[in-house]
Amino acid sequence: MKIKKQPNILVIHLKRFKYIEQLGRYKKLTYRVVFPLELKLMNTVDNSDLEYSLFAVLVHVGSGPNHGHYISVVKSHNHWLFFDDETVEMTDESMVQTFFGSAQEFSGNTDNGYILFYESVSKTS
């Protein structure tokens, strides 16, 4: 795949739900996905590399696709903010890593990064 025009905002949707035929329903996938804070895409326009910086993560909290809650962490003016309904708190970059998921299939951690938002840091002409 080749990106012809660099988007200013790159949105990546992690597939955290899968239909399990034996169960006859969707199941949440909580496996570990380590997403980078800085992302470099190659094989793009004019063979130049595109660089992006993570600025927001939408997180699904809950054990299944039909219920749960959404929270987010957003980077603003070089500070990370945690949003949970009306609660807004300053946090740090290490909190983002808690949303990678679990290394074990059956863990109690149900707070998983679901949608990633990156902004371009590349110089465009």
C-alpha positions, 0 to 999 in steps of 0.5 A: 500500500502506498500513501499518496497524500499525507494526512495531517491526522492519522487515525488507527482503529485497533480491532479489539472485538472478534466474532467467535463462531463457537460462542455465537457472539463477539468477544473482546480481545485484550491482547497486548498491542504496543503502539508507539508514541512516535510513528514513522511510515515508510513507502509513502509519497515520493519515497519520503518517510512520514513522521507522526506523534501520538496525541490521543488514545480512546480507551474501551473499559469493559470486558465485552463489546456490548457494554463498557465505558470509554475514556481518553488520554490526550496530549495538549501543550506537551502535557497528557490529560486523562478524561473520564466523563466530567473528570479531567486530570493531568497525567504522564506519558507512562499512563498511555502504556497502561492501555497497551493490553495484557500479555496474558489472554485472560487477565483482569485488565480490560482498559485497552487502547481502541482508537489511536490519533496521530498528528503529522510532524513531517515537513510537507511542501 
